[in-house]
Amino acid sequence: MDHNFKDQVKLIKRTNADKMSETKKLLFFLIAILISVATFSQDTTDKTVGMADEMRSNGRIYVVVAVMLTILAGLIFYVARLDRKISKLEKKS
């Protein structure tokens, strides 16, 4: 990094722009992966998944979905909290 850079504001703007481009690349990559997974997962043959049918008939599929949603909500909460903490530290410095 440029330690002898005279205008620190431009340095901060440049690093934020770099982070945004990295974030956009990561987001595009994740969307591309999700689209490709969705297209490969659609199978036209008549295959039945015994485990899913059994879990659906017993009502356990709702437990699986609830656990997955709880984990996802926890991750989102953690990332939002971490973002707030980082923003506070950036404002202090």
CNS distance restraints for C-alpha pairs under 8 A (distance, minus, plus):
assign (resid   2 and name CA) (resid  11 and name CA) 7.83 0.50 0.50
assign (resid   5 and name CA) (resid  11 and name CA) 7.35 0.50 0.50
assign (resid   7 and name CA) (resid  11 and name CA) 6.78 0.50 0.50
assign (resid   8 and name CA) (resid  12 and name CA) 6.22 0.50 0.50
assign (resid   9 and name CA) (resid  13 and name CA) 6.19 0.50 0.50
assign (resid  10 and name CA) (resid  14 and name CA) 6.04 0.50 0.50
assign (resid  11 and name CA) (resid  15 and name CA) 6.28 0.50 0.50
assign (resid  12 and name CA) (resid  16 and name CA) 6.15 0.50 0.50
assign (resid  13 and name CA) (resid  17 and name CA) 6.13 0.50 0.50
assign (resid  14 and name CA) (resid  18 and name CA) 6.23 0.50 0.50
assign (resid  15 and name CA) (resid  19 and name CA) 6.22 0.50 0.50
assign (resid  16 and name CA) (resid  20 and name CA) 6.20 0.50 0.50
assign (resid  17 and name CA) (resid  21 and name CA) 6.26 0.50 0.50
assign (resid  18 and name CA) (resid  22 and name CA) 6.26 0.50 0.50
assign (resid  19 and name CA) (resid  23 and name CA) 6.06 0.50 0.50
assign (resid  20 and name CA) (resid  24 and name CA) 6.07 0.50 0.50
assign (resid  21 and name CA) (resid  25 and name CA) 6.16 0.50 0.50
assign (resid  22 and name CA) (resid  26 and name CA) 6.16 0.50 0.50
assign (resid  23 and name CA) (resid  27 and name CA) 6.04 0.50 0.50
assign (resid  24 and name CA) (resid  28 and name CA) 6.04 0.50 0.50
assign (resid  25 and name CA) (resid  29 and name CA) 6.12 0.50 0.50
assign (resid  26 and name CA) (resid  30 and name CA) 6.19 0.50 0.50
assign (resid  27 and name CA) (resid  31 and name CA) 6.18 0.50 0.50
assign (resid  28 and name CA) (resid  32 and name CA) 6.10 0.50 0.50
assign (resid  29 and name CA) (resid  33 and name CA) 6.19 0.50 0.50
assign (resid  30 and name CA) (resid  34 and name CA) 6.16 0.50 0.50
assign (resid  31 and name CA) (resid  35 and name CA) 6.14 0.50 0.50
assign (resid  32 and name CA) (resid  36 and name CA) 6.16 0.50 0.50
assign (resid  33 and name CA) (resid  37 and name CA) 6.09 0.50 0.50
assign (resid  34 and name CA) (resid  38 and name CA) 6.10 0.50 0.50
assign (resid  35 and name CA) (resid  39 and name CA) 6.25 0.50 0.50
assign (resid  36 and name CA) (resid  40 and name CA) 6.19 0.50 0.50
assign (resid  37 and name CA) (resid  41 and name CA) 5.95 0.50 0.50
assign (resid  38 and name CA) (resid  42 and name CA) 6.63 0.50 0.50
assign (resid  48 and name CA) (resid  53 and name CA) 7.88 0.50 0.50
assign (resid  49 and name CA) (resid  53 and name CA) 6.33 0.50 0.50
assign (resid  50 and name CA) (resid  54 and name CA) 6.04 0.50 0.50
assign (resid  51 and name CA) (resid  55 and name CA) 6.11 0.50 0.50
assign (resid  52 and name CA) (resid  56 and name CA) 5.99 0.50 0.50
assign (resid  52 and name CA) (resid  61 and name CA) 7.56 0.50 0.50
assign (resid  53 and name CA) (resid  57 and name CA) 6.10 0.50 0.50
assign (resid  54 and name CA) (resid  58 and name CA) 6.22 0.50 0.50
assign (resid  55 and name CA) (resid  59 and name CA) 5.98 0.50 0.50
assign (resid  55 and name CA) (resid  60 and name CA) 4.99 0.50 0.50
assign (resid  55 and name CA) (resid  61 and name CA) 5.24 0.50 0.50
assign (resid  56 and name CA) (resid  60 and name CA) 6.21 0.50 0.50
assign (resid  56 and name CA) (resid  61 and name CA) 5.25 0.50 0.50
assign (resid  56 and name CA) (resid  62 and name CA) 7.89 0.50 0.50
assign (resid  59 and name CA) (resid  63 and name CA) 7.63 0.50 0.50
assign (resid  60 and name CA) (resid  64 and name CA) 6.58 0.50 0.50
assign (resid  61 and name CA) (resid  65 and name CA) 6.23 0.50 0.50
assign (resid  62 and name CA) (resid  66 and name CA) 5.99 0.50 0.50
assign (resid  63 and name CA) (resid  67 and name CA) 6.16 0.50 0.50
assign (resid  64 and name CA) (resid  68 and name CA) 6.20 0.50 0.50
assign (resid  65 and name CA) (resid  69 and name CA) 6.11 0.50 0.50
assign (resid  66 and name CA) (resid  70 and name CA) 6.08 0.50 0.50
assign (resid  67 and name CA) (resid  71 and name CA) 6.22 0.50 0.50
assign (resid  68 and name CA) (resid  72 and name CA) 6.18 0.50 0.50
assign (resid  69 and name CA) (resid  73 and name CA) 5.98 0.50 0.50
assign (resid  70 and name CA) (resid  74 and name CA) 6.09 0.50 0.50
assign (resid  71 and name CA) (resid  75 and name CA) 6.24 0.50 0.50
assign (resid  72 and name CA) (resid  76 and name CA) 6.22 0.50 0.50
assign (resid  73 and name CA) (resid  77 and name CA) 6.07 0.50 0.50
assign (resid  74 and name CA) (resid  78 and name CA) 6.08 0.50 0.50
assign (resid  75 and name CA) (resid  79 and name CA) 6.18 0.50 0.50
assign (resid  76 and name CA) (resid  80 and name CA) 6.15 0.50 0.50
assign (resid  77 and name CA) (resid  81 and name CA) 6.10 0.50 0.50
assign (resid  78 and name CA) (resid  82 and name CA) 6.04 0.50 0.50
assign (resid  79 and name CA) (resid  83 and name CA) 6.06 0.50 0.50
assign (resid  80 and name CA) (resid  84 and name CA) 6.35 0.50 0.50
assign (resid  81 and name CA) (resid  85 and name CA) 6.33 0.50 0.50
assign (resid  82 and name CA) (resid  86 and name CA) 6.18 0.50 0.50
assign (resid  83 and name CA) (resid  87 and name CA) 6.09 0.50 0.50
assign (resid  84 and name CA) (resid  88 and name CA) 6.25 0.50 0.50
assign (resid  85 and name CA) (resid  89 and name CA) 6.34 0.50 0.50
assign (resid  86 and name CA) (resid  90 and name CA) 6.14 0.50 0.50
assign (resid  87 and name CA) (resid  91 and name CA) 6.22 0.50 0.50
assign (resid  88 and name CA) (resid  92 and name CA) 6.33 0.50 0.50
assign (resid  89 and name CA) (resid  93 and name CA) 6.45 0.50 0.50
